[in-house]
Amino acid sequence: MDGTLLGVVGAAAVLAGLTLHWQHRWTVAFNRLESTRIQAHRLTESTAVMEQHLLRSTTQPASLVPTQVTNLVHVERPISTTQPSASSSLSSSIGEVMFQRPRTGY
């Protein structure tokens, strides 16, 4: 009976130790996560502040003219050197459009 009691107490002590260890590891990981969130939020805020400062300090937006229909200039599309053949089908045209790379930027 004494051996069984000693085994149960030992197992409980081991489980309590493991529980405390896992709780400590979880606390450390959670603190890291919170620190990362705070730093990401600060980075977002500082980026927004920098963008606002650059927009305020720039003089170009004030010098731009509002777009009006009378100010638009129409430029003819340049003639390509290769003319599409009459045998090109709709499916090949769709295939060419689908595999074009998207433009980067804004």
C-alpha positions in Angstrom: 0.0 0.0 0.0 2.8 2.4 0.8 4.4 1.8 -2.6 1.1 2.5 -4.4 0.6 5.7 -2.5 4.2 6.7 -3.2 3.7 6.1 -6.9 0.5 8.1 -7.0 2.2 11.0 -5.2 5.1 10.8 -7.6 2.9 10.8 -10.6 0.9 13.8 -9.3 4.2 15.6 -8.7 5.4 14.9 -12.2 2.1 16.0 -13.7 2.1 19.2 -11.6 5.7 19.9 -12.7 4.8 19.3 -16.4 1.7 21.5 -16.1 3.7 24.4 -14.5 6.3 24.0 -17.3 3.7 24.1 -20.1 2.0 27.0 -18.5 5.3 28.9 -18.3 6.0 28.1 -22.0 2.5 29.3 -22.9 3.0 32.5 -21.0 6.3 33.2 -22.7 4.8 32.5 -26.1 1.8 34.7 -25.4 4.0 37.6 -24.2 6.0 37.3 -27.5 2.7 37.3 -29.5 1.5 40.4 -27.6 4.9 42.1 -28.2 4.7 41.3 -31.9 1.2 42.7 -32.1 2.2 45.9 -30.4 5.2 46.3 -32.7 3.1 45.7 -35.8 0.5 48.2 -34.6 3.3 50.8 -33.9 4.7 50.1 -37.4 1.4 50.7 -39.0 0.8 53.9 -37.1 4.3 55.2 -37.9 3.8 54.4 -41.6 0.5 56.3 -41.6 2.1 59.3 -39.9 5.0 59.3 -42.4 2.5 59.1 -45.3 0.5 62.0 -43.9 3.6 64.0 -43.4 4.8 63.4 -47.0 1.3 64.2 -48.4 1.3 67.5 -46.4 4.8 68.5 -47.3 4.4 67.8 -51.0 3.4 70.7 -53.2 2.5 68.8 -56.3 -1.2 67.9 -55.4 -2.0 71.6 -55.0 -0.6 72.3 -58.5 -2.6 69.6 -60.3 -5.4 70.7 -62.5 -8.8 69.0 -62.1 -9.6 66.8 -65.1 -12.2 68.1 -67.5 -13.4 66.7 -70.8 -12.1 69.6 -72.7 -8.6 69.0 -71.4 -8.4 65.3 -72.5 -6.2 64.4 -75.4 -7.1 61.4 -77.6 -4.1 59.5 -78.9 -4.6 56.9 -81.7 -3.6 53.4 -80.9 -0.2 52.6 -82.6 -0.4 50.1 -85.5 1.2 46.8 -84.6 3.6 45.2 -87.0 2.0 41.8 -86.8 -1.6 41.7 -88.0 -3.7 39.0 -86.5 -4.6 36.3 -89.0 -8.2 35.7 -90.0 -7.9 32.1 -88.8 -7.4 33.1 -85.1 -10.3 31.9 -83.1 -12.0 33.3 -80.0 -10.7 30.5 -77.8 -7.1 31.3 -78.7 -7.7 35.0 -78.0 -9.2 34.2 -74.6 -6.2 31.9 -73.9 -3.8 34.8 -74.6 -5.6 37.1 -72.3 -5.8 34.6 -69.5 -2.1 34.0 -69.4 -1.0 37.6 -69.4 0.9 38.7 -66.3 -0.9 41.3 -64.2 0.6 44.8 -64.0 2.3 45.6 -60.8 1.8 48.7 -58.7 -1.2 50.9 -58.2 
